[in-house]
């Protein structure tokens, strides 16, 4: 997956942000999106916007493009 959420996951860990915090308590993202982030799935720009607003950061602070090696 060329988009990495490792920065976001590190922020979640450092701030003690759990699934309950962002999906139920604060209602920032849905449970399915939480799962996608942890599994490296695709999330949309509205989700990135909501997370940036919640965390007071820029998109580059939570995601990054990682070049994949060509396996051919």
N, C-alpha and C positions, 0 to 999 in steps of 0.2 A: 504494500500500500504506500503510495508516494506521499500521502499526507500523514504526518505523525502528530499524535496528541500527547506525546510524552511530557511536554512542558505543562500542559493543562493538568495532566494526572499528578505531576509533581506539586503544582499549586494546590490541588485538592488535598493532597497528603499533608503538605506543610500547614495549611489552614484548617485541617480537620474537617473538610467538607465531605459529607457522606451523601449517598444516594437519597436518604431521607431529607437531608437539608435542601438539596436543589430540586428534588422532584415533588415532594409532599409539602414541606414546611414553607419554602420560598416560592415554589412553583415556577422555577426558572426554565427547566427543561422537563421533558417526559421521561418515564422509566426506559422506554425503548431507545431514546437518544443517549441516556446514560450508558446503556449496554453497548450501543454503537461506538461510543467514545472509547470504552474499555476494550472493545474487540477490533478497533481500527476501521470501523465502517465509515460511510459517508454521512456527513451532517450538512444542513443547509446554512446559508448565510444569515438567516434570521436567528438561528441557534447561536452562531458565532457572535452576532450582535448582542443577543441577550446575555451570553456569558461574559462578554467584554464589559457590558454595562454593570453587571453584578459584581465583577471582579475589579472594575475600574482599570482596565488595561486595553491594549491594542491587540488586533488579531495575531500579529507576529509574536506576541507574548505567550500565546496559548497553542498555536499550531505552527508547523513548519513543513516545507516541502523537502522530501528526502529522495534524492535521485536513486532510482533502482538500477542495479546492474543488469545488463542485457545477458540473458542466459542462453541465447541462441548460438 
